[in-house]
């Protein structure tokens, strides 16, 4: 819990610092004045893009560090035993077939069967597996899980998800403030409109941001579920369809993912939250198995 709170604080401080620096530079370069050619909402558009993408890209660039620190993952620099050697060799074989650079390979201590991949680029990624997965899965199944994670990297899923999140963040920030301004203007008299923003602006903006943010989350979760099907197909291609199906069935014995919230969407095992399927970052395991069988 302490790690997660510390990580949340550090990440947000980094984002706030980056936002202030970027906005300061843009102001000094006269970008805000130039953006007025786009109309009254020009400067807001610029701020929205900066705010929308800054947090997503900072998280992407720091993703490997965040993953290692939050899970306690230990990178295998020099394999110490047969299992570690096999892991590194298997990841290297899959990476070579997928046409990407050799990822860092790590193990983190957790009783659940899980694995994740992250990183800012295809040639600078991290693939990590839990100790529970190594203890409870057969090597053919682990092989498929590693193929699944390498497929995420080869498909550019981390970068694509960052771009989608950035675009949606931009729209949420921009339109929530446009809506807030319109509602505030409608609620106030003509004589009051020159006195600055009223309480209606802040309330309407807050509500609009919640509603639009929820709709944006649905889109992100939909894409996240689509990429899981693609990664499953990739794992089947690299390690064999039967091995991938067997691995997914084995994951059905998990109690759920214990990865930190920021990493949960990148794990192979879904969280058991009890929420509706369209609010989940992962499709049901049964649907994933059926998709592989049908393919």
NUVEXZA-219299 format. One line per field, with one value per residue: residue number from 0; residue in one letter; x, y, z of N, C-alpha, C in turn. Coordinates in Angstrom, 1 decimal. Layout:
% residues N
n = c(NUM_...)
res = c(a_...)
n_c1 = c(X_...)
n_c2 = c(Y_...)
n_c3 = c(Z_...)
ca_c1 = c(X_...)
ca_c2 = c(Y_...)
ca_c3 = c(Z_...)
c_c1 = c(X_...)
c_c2 = c(Y_...)
c_c3 = c(Z_...)
***
This chain:
% residues 295
n = c(0_1_2_3_4_5_6_7_8_9_10_11_12_13_14_15_16_17_18_19_20_21_22_23_24_25_26_27_28_29_30_31_32_33_34_35_36_37_38_39_40_41_42_43_44_45_46_47_48_49_50_51_52_53_54_55_56_57_58_59_60_61_62_63_64_65_66_67_68_69_70_71_72_73_74_75_76_77_78_79_80_81_82_83_84_85_86_87_88_89_90_91_92_93_94_95_96_97_98_99_100_101_102_103_104_105_106_107_108_109_110_111_112_113_114_115_116_117_118_119_120_121_122_123_124_125_126_127_128_129_130_131_132_133_134_135_136_137_138_139_140_141_142_143_144_145_146_147_148_149_150_151_152_153_154_155_156_157_158_159_160_161_162_163_164_165_166_167_168_169_170_171_172_173_174_175_176_177_178_179_180_181_182_183_184_185_186_187_188_189_190_191_192_193_194_195_196_197_198_199_200_201_202_203_204_205_206_207_208_209_210_211_212_213_214_215_216_217_218_219_220_221_222_223_224_225_226_227_228_229_230_231_232_233_234_235_236_237_238_239_240_241_242_243_244_245_246_247_248_249_250_251_252_253_254_255_256_257_258_259_260_261_262_263_264_265_266_267_268_269_270_271_272_273_274_275_276_277_278_279_280_281_282_283_284_285_286_287_288_289_290_291_292_293_294)
res = c(x_x_x_x_x_x_x_x_x_x_x_x_x_x_x_x_x_x_x_x_x_x_x_x_x_x_x_x_x_x_x_x_x_x_x_x_x_x_x_x_x_x_x_x_x_x_x_x_x_x_x_x_x_x_x_x_x_x_x_x_x_x_x_x_x_x_x_x_x_x_x_x_x_x_x_x_x_x_x_x_x_x_x_x_x_x_x_x_x_x_x_x_x_x_x_x_x_x_x_x_x_x_x_x_x_x_x_x_x_x_x_x_x_x_x_x_x_x_x_x_x_x_x_x_x_x_x_x_x_x_x_x_x_x_x_x_x_x_x_x_x_x_x_x_x_x_x_x_x_x_x_x_x_x_x_x_x_x_x_x_x_x_x_x_x_x_x_x_x_x_x_x_x_x_x_x_x_x_x_x_x_x_x_x_x_x_x_x_x_x_x_x_x_x_x_x_x_x_x_x_x_x_x_x_x_x_x_x_x_x_x_x_x_x_x_x_x_x_x_x_x_x_x_x_x_x_x_x_x_x_x_x_x_x_x_x_x_x_x_x_x_x_x_x_x_x_x_x_x_x_x_x_x_x_x_x_x_x_x_x_x_x_x_x_x_x_x_x_x_x_x_x_x_x_x_x_x_x_x_x_x_x_x_x_x_x_x_x_x_x_x_x_x_x_x)
n_c1 = c(0.8_1.9_3.9_2.3_0.9_3.0_4.0_1.8_1.8_4.4_4.2_2.1_3.2_5.4_4.0_2.6_4.8_5.9_3.8_3.7_6.2_6.0_3.8_4.7_6.9_5.5_4.0_6.0_6.9_4.9_2.7_0.1_-1.0_-0.9_-2.6_-5.1_-6.1_-7.6_-10.0_-12.1_-11.8_-9.3_-6.8_-7.6_-7.8_-5.1_-4.1_-5.6_-4.6_-2.0_-2.4_-3.9_-2.1_0.3_0.3_-0.2_2.0_4.2_3.7_4.1_6.8_8.0_7.2_8.6_10.2_8.3_6.8_8.8_9.3_6.9_6.0_8.2_9.8_12.5_15.1_16.5_19.7_22.1_21.5_20.7_20.0_18.5_15.8_15.7_17.5_16.1_13.8_14.9_16.0_13.7_12.1_13.9_13.9_11.2_11.1_12.9_11.6_9.3_10.4_11.4_13.4_15.5_13.8_14.0_14.0_12.2_11.4_8.8_7.7_4.9_1.9_-0.1_-0.9_0.5_1.6_3.3_3.8_5.7_6.8_8.4_9.0_9.1_11.6_12.7_11.7_10.0_9.5_7.8_7.3_5.3_6.2_4.4_3.2_5.4_5.6_3.2_2.4_2.9_5.9_5.3_3.0_3.8_5.5_3.6_2.4_4.5_4.8_2.4_2.8_5.0_3.8_2.1_4.0_5.2_3.0_2.7_1.1_1.3_2.1_0.1_-2.2_-1.5_-1.6_-4.3_-5.5_-4.4_-5.6_-8.3_-8.3_-7.7_-10.0_-11.9_-11.0_-11.2_-13.9_-15.4_-14.9_-15.8_-18.5_-19.1_-18.7_-20.7_-23.0_-22.8_-22.9_-25.5_-26.9_-26.4_-27.0_-27.0_-25.5_-23.9_-21.9_-19.5_-18.0_-16.4_-16.0_-18.7_-20.2_-21.6_-20.1_-17.9_-19.2_-20.7_-18.6_-17.2_-19.1_-19.5_-16.9_-16.7_-18.7_-18.0_-15.4_-16.0_-17.3_-15.1_-13.4_-14.8_-14.3_-11.5_-11.3_-12.7_-10.9_-8.7_-9.6_-9.9_-7.2_-6.2_-7.3_-5.9_-3.3_-3.5_-3.8_-1.3_0.3_-0.5_0.4_3.2_3.8_2.1_-1.3_-2.7_-1.1_-1.5_-4.3_-4.4_-2.9_-4.6_-6.8_-5.7_-5.3_-7.8_-8.0_-7.0_-7.4_-7.7_-6.3_-3.5_-2.0_-0.8_-3.1_-2.3_-0.9_-2.6_-4.1_-2.1_-1.5_-1.7_-3.6_-7.0_-8.6_-10.8_-13.5_-16.2_-17.7_-19.6_-18.9_-18.2_-16.8_-14.4_-10.9_-10.0_-11.2_-13.7_-12.2_-13.3_-14.3_-12.0_-10.8_-12.6_-12.3_-9.8_-10.1_-11.9_-10.3)
n_c2 = c(-1.2_1.2_1.6_1.9_4.3_6.1_5.9_6.9_9.6_10.5_10.1_11.9_14.3_14.5_14.7_17.2_18.9_18.6_19.5_22.3_23.1_22.6_24.1_26.6_27.0_26.9_29.2_31.2_31.0_32.0_30.6_30.4_32.9_32.7_30.6_31.7_32.3_30.2_30.7_31.6_29.4_28.5_28.8_27.1_24.7_24.1_23.9_21.7_19.6_19.4_18.8_16.5_14.6_14.7_13.3_10.7_10.1_10.5_8.5_6.3_6.5_6.1_3.6_1.1_1.4_2.0_-0.4_-2.2_-1.2_-1.1_-3.8_-5.1_-6.5_-8.5_-8.1_-10.4_-10.6_-12.1_-15.4_-17.6_-20.2_-23.2_-22.6_-19.8_-19.5_-20.8_-19.2_-16.7_-17.5_-18.4_-16.1_-14.6_-16.1_-15.9_-13.1_-12.7_-14.1_-12.5_-10.2_-8.1_-6.1_-7.6_-8.1_-6.9_-9.4_-10.5_-11.6_-11.6_-11.6_-13.3_-15.0_-15.6_-16.7_-15.0_-12.5_-9.9_-7.3_-4.4_-1.1_1.6_1.4_-0.9_-2.0_-1.6_-3.0_-4.7_-7.9_-9.7_-12.3_-13.9_-15.5_-17.4_-18.2_-19.5_-21.7_-23.0_-23.6_-25.6_-25.9_-25.7_-24.2_-21.8_-21.0_-20.3_-18.2_-16.3_-15.9_-14.6_-12.2_-11.2_-10.7_-8.6_-6.6_-6.6_-5.9_-3.3_-2.4_-1.0_1.6_2.3_2.2_4.3_6.5_6.4_6.9_9.4_11.0_10.7_11.8_14.4_15.2_14.9_16.8_19.2_19.4_19.2_21.6_23.4_22.7_23.4_26.2_27.0_26.2_27.7_30.3_30.3_30.2_32.6_36.1_38.5_40.8_39.8_38.3_39.3_39.2_37.2_33.6_31.8_29.9_28.0_27.2_25.7_23.6_22.4_21.8_19.9_17.8_17.2_16.3_14.0_12.4_12.4_11.3_8.8_7.7_7.8_5.9_3.6_3.3_2.9_0.5_-1.2_-1.2_-2.4_-5.0_-5.9_-6.0_-8.1_-10.4_-10.4_-10.7_-13.2_-14.7_-14.2_-15.4_-18.1_-18.5_-18.3_-20.2_-22.3_-23.4_-25.2_-25.0_-22.4_-22.3_-24.1_-22.7_-20.5_-21.8_-22.7_-20.3_-19.8_-20.8_-18.9_-16.6_-14.0_-11.0_-9.5_-7.4_-4.0_-1.2_0.4_-1.4_-3.5_-3.7_-4.6_-7.2_-10.7_-12.2_-11.7_-9.2_-10.1_-8.5_-8.4_-6.7_-5.4_-6.9_-5.0_-3.1_-4.1_-4.7_-7.0_-9.7_-12.2_-15.3_-17.6_-16.6_-15.9_-18.4_-19.7_-18.1_-18.8_-21.5_-21.3_-20.2)
n_c3 = c(0.0_0.8_-1.1_-3.4_-2.8_-2.6_-5.2_-6.7_-5.8_-6.6_-9.4_-10.1_-9.2_-11.0_-13.4_-13.0_-12.8_-15.3_-16.9_-16.1_-17.0_-19.8_-20.6_-19.8_-21.6_-24.1_-23.7_-23.6_-26.2_-27.6_-28.4_-27.4_-28.0_-30.8_-31.3_-31.1_-33.6_-34.2_-33.1_-30.2_-28.6_-29.1_-27.4_-25.3_-26.6_-27.1_-24.5_-23.7_-25.3_-24.4_-21.6_-22.0_-23.2_-21.8_-19.2_-20.1_-21.7_-20.0_-18.2_-19.9_-20.7_-18.3_-17.7_-17.4_-15.2_-13.3_-13.3_-12.4_-9.8_-8.5_-8.5_-7.5_-9.2_-10.3_-12.5_-14.7_-15.0_-15.2_-15.7_-13.0_-12.6_-14.1_-14.7_-15.0_-17.1_-19.1_-19.3_-20.2_-22.7_-24.0_-24.2_-25.7_-28.1_-28.9_-29.3_-31.3_-33.4_-33.6_-34.5_-32.9_-30.5_-28.0_-25.0_-21.6_-19.0_-16.3_-12.9_-10.6_-7.2_-6.4_-5.5_-7.4_-10.7_-13.2_-15.7_-17.4_-19.8_-20.7_-21.6_-23.4_-26.1_-28.9_-29.0_-26.5_-24.1_-21.3_-20.0_-17.7_-15.3_-12.8_-9.7_-8.9_-11.4_-12.5_-10.8_-11.0_-13.6_-16.5_-18.6_-21.3_-21.3_-20.0_-22.0_-23.9_-22.6_-22.5_-25.2_-25.7_-24.3_-25.6_-28.1_-27.4_-27.2_-29.8_-31.3_-30.6_-28.5_-26.1_-26.8_-28.5_-26.9_-25.2_-26.9_-27.6_-25.1_-24.6_-26.6_-25.9_-23.3_-24.0_-25.4_-23.3_-21.4_-22.9_-23.9_-21.6_-20.3_-22.2_-22.2_-19.5_-19.7_-21.4_-20.1_-17.7_-18.8_-19.7_-17.4_-16.1_-15.9_-18.6_-17.8_-15.9_-17.2_-17.8_-15.5_-14.9_-14.3_-13.0_-10.2_-11.5_-13.7_-12.7_-11.3_-13.5_-15.2_-13.6_-13.4_-16.1_-16.7_-15.3_-16.4_-19.2_-18.8_-17.9_-20.2_-21.9_-20.7_-21.2_-23.9_-23.9_-22.4_-24.2_-26.4_-25.0_-24.5_-27.1_-27.8_-26.3_-27.4_-29.8_-28.8_-27.7_-30.0_-31.1_-29.2_-29.6_-32.1_-31.8_-29.8_-30.1_-30.5_-28.8_-26.5_-25.8_-25.3_-23.2_-21.2_-20.8_-19.7_-17.4_-16.1_-15.2_-12.7_-11.1_-8.4_-9.1_-10.4_-8.8_-9.5_-9.4_-9.9_-12.0_-13.6_-14.1_-16.5_-18.3_-17.5_-18.1_-16.8_-15.9_-13.8_-11.1_-10.7_-10.6_-12.0_-14.8_-18.1_-20.0_-18.6_-18.1_-18.5_-19.7_-21.8_-20.9_-19.9_-21.0_-23.5_-24.7_-25.0_-26.7_-29.0_-29.8_-30.3_-32.4_-34.3)
ca_c1 = c(0.0_2.8_4.5_1.3_0.6_4.2_4.1_0.8_2.3_5.5_3.8_1.4_4.2_6.1_3.0_2.4_6.0_6.0_2.8_4.1_7.3_5.6_2.9_5.6_7.6_4.6_3.6_7.1_7.0_3.7_1.8_-1.3_-1.5_-1.1_-3.8_-6.3_-6.6_-8.6_-11.2_-12.1_-11.4_-7.9_-5.9_-8.1_-7.4_-3.6_-3.9_-6.2_-3.7_-0.9_-2.9_-4.4_-1.1_1.4_0.3_-0.1_3.4_5.1_3.5_4.7_8.2_8.4_6.5_9.4_10.6_7.1_6.5_9.8_9.3_5.6_5.9_9.4_10.3_13.9_15.5_17.5_20.9_22.8_20.7_21.3_19.5_17.9_14.5_16.0_18.1_15.0_13.0_15.6_16.1_12.4_11.8_14.7_13.4_9.9_11.4_13.5_10.5_8.4_11.1_11.6_14.6_15.4_13.3_14.5_13.2_12.2_10.5_8.3_7.2_3.4_1.3_-1.0_-0.3_0.3_2.7_2.9_4.9_5.5_7.9_8.0_9.2_9.2_13.0_13.1_10.5_10.2_8.5_7.9_6.4_5.2_6.7_3.3_3.1_6.5_5.4_1.9_2.2_3.9_6.7_4.6_2.0_4.6_6.0_2.5_2.2_5.6_4.5_1.3_3.4_5.9_2.9_1.7_5.1_5.3_1.8_2.8_-0.1_1.5_2.1_-1.3_-3.1_-1.1_-2.2_-5.8_-5.8_-4.1_-6.7_-9.6_-8.1_-7.8_-11.4_-12.6_-10.6_-11.7_-15.4_-16.0_-14.8_-16.8_-19.9_-19.1_-18.8_-22.0_-24.1_-22.6_-23.4_-26.9_-27.5_-26.1_-27.6_-26.0_-24.7_-22.9_-21.0_-18.2_-17.4_-15.6_-16.7_-19.5_-20.2_-22.2_-19.0_-17.1_-20.1_-21.0_-17.3_-16.9_-20.0_-19.2_-15.6_-17.0_-19.5_-17.1_-14.3_-16.6_-17.4_-13.7_-12.9_-15.4_-13.6_-10.2_-11.5_-13.0_-9.6_-7.9_-10.2_-9.5_-5.8_-6.0_-7.6_-4.8_-2.1_-3.7_-3.5_0.1_0.9_-0.7_1.3_4.6_4.0_1.2_-2.6_-3.0_-0.4_-2.1_-5.6_-4.1_-2.5_-5.8_-7.6_-5.0_-5.5_-9.1_-7.9_-6.6_-8.4_-7.8_-5.0_-3.2_-1.1_-1.3_-4.1_-1.7_-0.4_-3.6_-4.4_-1.0_-1.3_-2.4_-4.8_-7.9_-9.1_-12.2_-14.1_-17.6_-18.4_-20.0_-17.8_-17.7_-16.0_-13.2_-9.8_-9.8_-12.4_-13.7_-11.3_-14.1_-14.4_-10.7_-10.5_-13.5_-11.8_-8.6_-10.6_-12.5_-9.3)
ca_c2 = c(0.0_2.4_1.7_2.4_5.7_6.8_5.9_7.8_10.9_10.8_10.2_13.1_15.4_14.5_15.2_18.6_19.6_18.6_20.4_23.6_23.4_22.6_25.3_27.8_27.1_27.3_30.6_32.0_30.9_32.7_29.6_30.7_34.0_32.3_29.7_32.5_32.3_29.1_31.1_31.8_28.2_28.1_28.5_25.9_23.5_23.9_23.4_20.4_18.6_19.2_18.1_15.2_13.7_14.7_12.3_9.4_9.8_10.4_7.1_5.3_6.6_5.6_2.4_0.0_1.7_1.9_-1.8_-2.9_-0.7_-1.4_-5.2_-5.7_-7.4_-8.5_-8.4_-11.5_-10.1_-13.3_-16.5_-18.3_-21.5_-23.7_-21.9_-18.5_-19.6_-21.2_-18.0_-15.7_-18.1_-18.5_-14.7_-14.2_-16.9_-15.3_-11.8_-12.8_-14.4_-11.4_-9.0_-7.0_-6.2_-8.5_-7.4_-7.3_-10.5_-10.3_-12.4_-10.9_-12.6_-13.2_-16.4_-15.7_-16.9_-13.8_-12.0_-8.6_-6.7_-3.0_-0.4_2.7_1.1_-2.3_-2.5_-1.3_-3.5_-5.6_-9.0_-10.2_-13.3_-14.1_-16.8_-18.3_-18.8_-20.5_-22.8_-23.7_-23.9_-26.4_-25.1_-25.4_-23.1_-20.6_-20.6_-19.6_-16.9_-15.5_-15.5_-13.6_-10.9_-10.7_-10.2_-7.3_-5.7_-6.6_-5.2_-1.9_-2.2_0.0_2.9_2.5_2.5_5.6_7.4_6.4_7.5_10.8_11.6_10.8_12.8_15.7_15.5_15.1_18.1_20.3_19.5_19.4_23.0_24.0_22.5_24.2_27.6_27.2_26.1_28.9_31.5_30.2_30.4_33.9_37.2_39.1_41.7_39.1_37.4_39.9_39.2_35.9_32.4_31.6_28.5_27.0_26.7_24.7_22.4_21.8_21.2_18.8_16.8_16.8_15.6_12.7_11.7_12.1_10.4_7.4_7.2_7.5_4.7_2.5_3.1_2.4_-0.9_-1.9_-1.5_-3.3_-6.3_-6.3_-6.4_-9.4_-11.4_-10.4_-11.2_-14.6_-15.3_-14.2_-16.5_-19.4_-18.6_-18.5_-21.4_-23.4_-23.1_-26.0_-24.5_-21.1_-22.6_-24.8_-21.7_-19.7_-22.6_-22.8_-19.0_-19.8_-21.2_-17.8_-15.8_-12.7_-10.3_-8.6_-6.3_-2.6_-0.8_1.0_-2.5_-4.5_-3.9_-5.2_-8.5_-11.7_-12.7_-10.6_-9.0_-10.6_-7.4_-8.6_-5.6_-5.8_-7.2_-3.9_-2.3_-4.9_-4.5_-8.3_-10.4_-13.5_-16.4_-18.5_-16.0_-16.0_-19.8_-19.9_-17.4_-19.6_-22.7_-21.0_-19.8)
ca_c3 = c(0.0_0.9_-2.5_-4.4_-2.5_-3.0_-6.7_-7.1_-5.5_-7.5_-10.8_-10.2_-9.1_-12.3_-14.4_-12.7_-13.1_-16.8_-17.4_-15.9_-17.9_-21.2_-20.7_-19.7_-22.9_-25.1_-23.5_-24.0_-27.7_-28.2_-29.0_-27.0_-28.8_-32.2_-31.3_-31.2_-34.9_-34.3_-32.4_-28.8_-27.9_-29.5_-26.3_-24.6_-27.4_-26.9_-23.1_-23.6_-25.9_-23.5_-20.5_-22.4_-23.6_-20.9_-18.3_-20.7_-22.2_-18.9_-17.7_-20.9_-20.6_-17.0_-17.4_-17.0_-13.8_-12.4_-13.2_-11.5_-8.5_-7.9_-8.3_-7.0_-10.2_-10.4_-13.8_-14.8_-15.7_-15.4_-15.2_-11.9_-12.6_-15.3_-15.0_-15.5_-18.4_-20.0_-19.5_-21.1_-24.0_-24.6_-24.5_-26.9_-29.3_-29.4_-29.7_-32.6_-34.4_-33.7_-35.1_-32.0_-29.7_-26.8_-23.8_-20.2_-18.5_-14.9_-12.1_-9.4_-6.2_-6.2_-5.6_-8.5_-12.0_-14.0_-16.4_-18.1_-20.7_-20.8_-22.2_-24.3_-27.5_-29.2_-28.7_-25.1_-23.3_-20.2_-19.8_-16.3_-14.9_-11.4_-9.2_-8.9_-12.7_-12.7_-9.9_-11.2_-15.0_-17.2_-19.5_-22.6_-21.0_-19.8_-23.3_-24.6_-21.9_-22.9_-26.6_-25.6_-23.9_-26.7_-29.1_-27.0_-27.5_-31.2_-31.8_-30.2_-27.7_-25.0_-27.4_-29.1_-25.7_-24.7_-27.9_-27.5_-23.8_-24.8_-27.4_-25.1_-22.3_-24.6_-25.6_-22.0_-20.8_-23.7_-24.0_-20.2_-20.1_-23.2_-21.6_-18.3_-20.0_-22.0_-19.0_-16.9_-19.5_-19.8_-16.1_-15.6_-16.7_-19.6_-17.1_-15.1_-18.0_-17.8_-14.2_-14.7_-14.2_-11.8_-9.6_-12.5_-14.6_-12.0_-11.1_-14.8_-15.7_-12.8_-13.7_-17.5_-16.8_-14.8_-17.4_-20.4_-18.4_-17.9_-21.6_-22.5_-20.1_-21.9_-25.2_-23.6_-22.0_-25.4_-27.1_-24.2_-24.7_-28.5_-27.9_-25.6_-28.4_-30.7_-28.2_-27.5_-31.3_-31.3_-28.4_-30.2_-33.3_-31.4_-29.0_-30.3_-30.1_-27.7_-25.3_-25.4_-24.7_-21.9_-20.3_-20.4_-18.8_-16.1_-15.4_-14.6_-11.3_-10.3_-7.6_-9.7_-10.5_-7.7_-10.0_-9.1_-10.8_-13.2_-14.3_-14.3_-17.9_-19.0_-17.1_-18.9_-16.0_-15.6_-12.4_-10.8_-10.0_-10.5_-12.7_-16.2_-19.0_-20.8_-17.8_-17.8_-19.5_-20.3_-22.0_-20.1_-20.3_-21.9_-24.8_-25.3_-25.5_-27.9_-30.2_-30.3_-30.9_-33.7_-35.3)
c_c1 = c(0.9_3.5_3.5_1.0_1.8_4.3_3.0_1.2_3.4_5.1_3.0_2.2_5.0_5.2_2.8_3.6_6.1_5.0_3.2_5.2_6.9_4.7_3.7_6.4_6.7_4.1_4.7_7.3_5.9_2.7_0.3_-1.8_-1.8_-2.3_-5.1_-6.9_-7.6_-9.9_-11.0_-11.6_-10.0_-7.0_-6.3_-7.7_-5.9_-3.4_-4.5_-5.3_-2.5_-1.3_-3.3_-3.2_0.1_1.4_0.5_1.4_4.4_5.0_4.2_6.2_8.8_7.9_7.4_9.8_9.4_6.7_7.5_9.6_8.0_5.4_7.1_10.0_11.8_14.4_16.6_18.7_21.8_22.0_21.4_20.9_18.9_16.6_14.8_16.6_17.0_14.2_13.6_15.7_14.8_11.9_12.6_14.3_12.1_10.2_12.0_12.5_9.6_9.0_11.3_13.0_14.4_14.9_14.1_13.5_13.3_11.2_10.1_7.6_5.7_2.8_0.4_-0.2_-0.5_1.7_2.3_4.1_4.6_6.8_7.5_8.2_9.3_10.6_13.5_11.9_10.9_9.1_8.8_6.9_6.4_5.8_5.6_3.0_4.2_6.3_4.2_1.7_3.3_4.7_6.0_3.6_2.7_5.1_4.9_2.3_3.2_5.3_3.4_1.9_4.3_5.0_2.4_2.8_5.2_4.2_1.8_1.6_0.1_1.5_0.7_-2.2_-2.8_-1.7_-3.7_-6.2_-5.5_-5.2_-8.0_-9.4_-8.2_-9.2_-12.2_-12.3_-11.2_-13.2_-16.0_-15.9_-15.7_-18.2_-20.1_-19.4_-20.2_-23.1_-24.0_-23.1_-24.9_-27.6_-27.4_-26.8_-26.5_-25.1_-23.6_-21.8_-19.6_-17.4_-16.7_-16.5_-17.5_-19.4_-20.7_-21.1_-18.3_-18.0_-20.3_-19.7_-17.0_-17.8_-19.7_-17.9_-15.8_-17.7_-18.7_-16.0_-14.8_-16.7_-16.1_-13.2_-13.5_-14.7_-12.2_-10.3_-11.9_-11.7_-8.8_-8.3_-9.8_-8.1_-5.4_-6.3_-6.4_-3.5_-2.2_-3.4_-2.0_0.8_0.7_0.2_2.7_4.8_3.1_-0.2_-3.0_-2.4_-1.1_-3.5_-5.4_-3.7_-3.7_-6.7_-7.0_-5.2_-6.9_-9.1_-7.4_-7.8_-8.6_-6.4_-4.7_-2.2_-1.7_-2.2_-3.5_-1.1_-1.4_-3.9_-3.4_-0.8_-2.1_-3.7_-5.7_-8.2_-10.5_-12.8_-15.6_-18.4_-18.8_-18.8_-17.3_-17.0_-14.6_-12.1_-9.5_-11.1_-12.5_-12.8_-12.0_-14.2_-13.1_-10.4_-11.4_-12.9_-10.6_-9.1_-11.2_-11.5_-8.5)
c_c2 = c(1.3_2.7_2.4_3.9_6.6_7.0_6.9_9.3_11.3_11.0_11.5_14.3_15.6_15.1_16.7_19.4_19.7_19.5_21.9_24.0_23.6_23.9_26.6_28.0_27.5_28.8_31.5_32.1_31.6_31.8_29.9_31.8_33.6_31.4_30.4_32.6_31.2_29.5_31.3_30.6_27.7_27.8_27.3_24.6_23.1_23.3_22.0_19.3_18.4_18.4_16.6_14.2_13.6_13.5_10.9_9.1_9.7_9.0_6.1_5.3_6.0_4.2_1.2_0.2_1.6_0.4_-2.5_-2.5_-1.1_-2.9_-5.9_-6.7_-7.3_-9.0_-9.5_-11.0_-11.2_-14.5_-17.3_-19.8_-21.9_-22.9_-20.6_-18.5_-19.9_-20.0_-17.0_-16.3_-18.1_-17.1_-14.3_-14.9_-16.2_-13.9_-11.8_-13.2_-13.3_-10.1_-7.8_-7.2_-7.1_-7.7_-7.7_-8.4_-10.4_-11.3_-11.6_-11.9_-12.3_-14.6_-16.6_-16.1_-15.7_-13.4_-10.7_-8.2_-5.2_-2.4_0.6_2.4_-0.4_-2.9_-2.1_-1.7_-4.3_-6.6_-9.6_-11.3_-13.5_-15.4_-17.8_-19.0_-19.8_-21.8_-23.7_-24.1_-24.8_-25.4_-24.7_-24.3_-21.8_-20.1_-19.8_-18.2_-15.9_-15.0_-14.5_-12.3_-10.3_-10.1_-8.9_-6.3_-5.5_-5.8_-3.7_-1.5_-1.1_1.4_3.2_2.9_3.9_6.7_7.6_7.2_9.0_11.6_11.8_11.8_14.2_16.1_15.7_16.4_19.2_20.5_19.7_20.9_23.8_23.9_23.4_25.7_27.9_27.2_27.3_30.1_31.5_30.5_31.8_34.9_37.8_40.1_41.1_38.3_38.0_39.8_37.9_34.7_32.3_30.1_27.5_26.4_25.5_23.4_21.7_21.1_19.9_17.6_16.3_16.0_14.2_11.8_11.4_11.2_9.0_6.8_6.9_6.2_3.5_2.2_2.5_0.9_-1.7_-2.3_-2.5_-4.7_-6.8_-6.8_-7.7_-10.5_-11.5_-11.0_-12.7_-15.3_-15.3_-15.2_-17.8_-19.6_-18.9_-19.8_-22.5_-23.1_-23.9_-25.5_-23.2_-21.4_-23.2_-23.7_-20.9_-20.5_-22.7_-21.4_-18.9_-20.2_-20.0_-17.2_-14.4_-12.1_-9.4_-7.5_-5.0_-2.2_-0.3_-0.1_-3.5_-4.8_-4.6_-6.7_-9.5_-12.2_-11.5_-10.4_-9.6_-9.5_-7.5_-7.5_-6.2_-6.0_-6.0_-2.9_-3.0_-4.7_-5.8_-9.0_-11.6_-14.5_-17.3_-18.0_-16.1_-17.4_-20.1_-19.3_-18.2_-20.9_-22.5_-20.7_-20.9)
c_c3 = c(0.0_-0.5_-3.4_-4.1_-2.9_-4.5_-7.3_-6.9_-6.4_-8.9_-11.0_-10.1_-10.4_-13.4_-14.2_-13.1_-14.6_-17.4_-17.3_-16.8_-19.3_-21.5_-20.7_-21.0_-24.0_-25.0_-24.0_-25.5_-28.4_-28.8_-28.7_-27.8_-30.3_-32.3_-31.4_-32.6_-35.1_-33.6_-30.9_-28.0_-28.3_-28.4_-25.5_-25.3_-27.1_-25.5_-23.0_-24.2_-25.0_-22.2_-20.8_-22.6_-22.6_-20.0_-18.9_-21.2_-21.1_-18.3_-18.6_-20.7_-19.3_-16.7_-16.9_-15.5_-12.9_-12.2_-12.2_-10.0_-7.8_-7.6_-7.6_-7.9_-10.3_-11.8_-13.8_-15.7_-16.1_-14.9_-14.1_-11.8_-14.0_-15.7_-15.6_-16.9_-19.5_-20.3_-20.5_-22.5_-24.7_-25.0_-25.7_-28.2_-29.8_-29.9_-31.1_-33.7_-34.7_-34.3_-34.2_-31.2_-28.5_-25.6_-22.6_-19.7_-17.0_-14.2_-10.9_-8.5_-6.0_-6.3_-6.8_-9.8_-12.9_-14.7_-17.1_-18.9_-20.7_-21.4_-23.2_-25.7_-27.7_-28.9_-27.4_-24.2_-22.1_-20.2_-18.5_-16.0_-13.4_-11.0_-9.2_-10.3_-12.9_-11.9_-10.3_-12.7_-15.5_-18.2_-20.8_-22.4_-20.7_-21.1_-24.0_-24.0_-22.4_-24.4_-26.6_-25.2_-24.9_-27.8_-28.7_-27.4_-29.0_-31.9_-31.4_-29.3_-26.7_-25.6_-27.9_-28.0_-25.2_-25.6_-27.7_-26.2_-23.9_-25.5_-26.6_-24.0_-22.8_-24.8_-24.3_-21.4_-21.6_-23.6_-22.6_-19.9_-21.0_-22.6_-20.4_-18.6_-20.6_-21.0_-18.1_-17.5_-19.6_-18.5_-15.6_-16.5_-17.6_-18.9_-16.3_-15.9_-18.0_-16.5_-13.9_-14.6_-12.9_-11.3_-10.6_-13.4_-13.9_-11.7_-12.4_-15.3_-14.9_-13.2_-15.2_-17.6_-16.3_-15.8_-18.7_-20.1_-18.4_-19.3_-22.2_-21.9_-20.8_-23.2_-24.9_-23.2_-23.2_-26.2_-26.3_-24.4_-26.1_-28.5_-27.2_-26.6_-29.4_-30.1_-28.0_-28.9_-31.5_-30.5_-29.0_-31.4_-32.9_-30.6_-29.2_-29.8_-28.9_-26.4_-24.8_-24.7_-23.3_-20.8_-19.9_-19.5_-17.4_-15.3_-14.8_-13.2_-10.4_-9.5_-8.2_-9.7_-9.4_-8.2_-9.6_-10.2_-12.1_-14.1_-14.7_-15.7_-18.8_-18.6_-18.0_-18.1_-15.7_-14.2_-12.3_-10.0_-9.8_-11.2_-14.1_-17.1_-19.7_-19.9_-17.5_-18.9_-20.2_-20.6_-21.1_-20.7_-21.3_-23.3_-25.5_-25.8_-26.7_-29.1_-30.7_-30.9_-32.3_-34.8_-35.8)
***
